Amino acid sequence: MEITELMKKVRAIEIKTNKLVQELFGGQYHSAFKGKGMEFADLRNYEAGDDFRSIDWKSTARFNTPYVKMYEEERELTIMLLLDVSS
């Protein structure tokens, strides 16, 4: 595949995505979905039925009551694709 053909395909994809996204950074928002994400969201009291693996042992030892770490799911992250077409 030649570079010109590849660049035409990349520009076609770019035009399609520009129509779908209204903002420059469309993925910068906090998700309403709580669960097993990667970003720490909150610390709350342990309730019956919670997964014991999510207990924050340092906070539990500090306050003498079990606490559970809550995480936020990350959605619609910005992805940048870079192609080096130089020789």
C-alpha positions in Angstrom: 0.0 0.0 0.0 1.4 3.4 -1.0 1.7 6.3 1.4 -0.9 8.4 -0.5 -3.5 5.6 -0.3 -2.8 5.2 3.4 -3.2 9.0 4.0 -6.5 9.0 2.1 -7.8 6.3 4.3 -6.6 8.1 7.4 -8.3 11.3 6.3 -11.5 9.5 5.6 -11.5 8.1 9.2 -10.7 11.5 10.6 -13.6 13.1 8.8 -16.0 10.4 10.1 -14.8 10.8 13.7 -15.0 14.6 13.5 -18.7 14.3 12.7 -19.3 12.0 15.7 -17.5 14.0 18.4 -18.7 17.5 19.2 -15.9 18.5 21.5 -12.1 18.6 21.2 -11.7 16.3 24.1 -14.8 14.1 24.0 -13.6 11.7 26.6 -13.0 14.1 29.5 -15.9 13.3 31.8 -16.4 11.3 35.0 -18.4 8.2 34.5 -21.6 7.6 36.3 -20.9 3.9 36.4 -19.2 2.7 39.6 -17.4 -0.5 39.7 -14.1 -2.2 39.3 -12.3 0.6 37.4 -8.8 1.9 37.7 -9.4 5.4 39.2 -10.1 5.8 42.9 -13.5 7.4 43.5 -14.5 7.0 47.2 -14.2 5.2 50.5 -17.3 3.9 52.2 -18.3 1.6 55.1 -18.2 -2.1 54.4 -21.7 -3.6 53.9 -22.8 -7.3 54.0 -22.2 -8.8 50.6 -19.3 -6.6 49.6 -16.3 -8.3 48.1 -13.7 -8.7 51.0 -10.9 -8.2 48.5 -11.9 -4.5 48.1 -11.4 -3.8 51.8 -9.0 -0.9 52.5 -7.0 -2.4 55.4 -5.1 0.8 56.3 -8.4 2.8 56.7 -9.9 -0.2 58.6 -7.0 -0.3 61.0 -7.0 3.5 61.5 -10.8 3.9 62.2 -11.5 0.4 63.7 -14.3 -0.2 61.3 -14.1 -1.9 57.9 -13.9 0.4 54.8 -14.2 -0.5 51.1 -12.5 1.3 48.3 -14.8 2.4 45.4 -13.4 2.9 41.9 -14.6 4.7 38.8 -14.7 3.1 35.3 -13.0 5.0 32.6 -14.9 5.4 29.4 -14.5 7.2 26.1 -10.8 7.9 26.5 -8.9 10.0 23.9 -6.8 7.8 21.6 -4.1 9.4 19.4 -2.7 7.4 16.5 0.7 8.5 15.2 2.3 7.2 12.0 5.9 7.8 11.1 6.0 7.9 7.3 9.6 9.3 7.1 12.4 7.2 5.6 
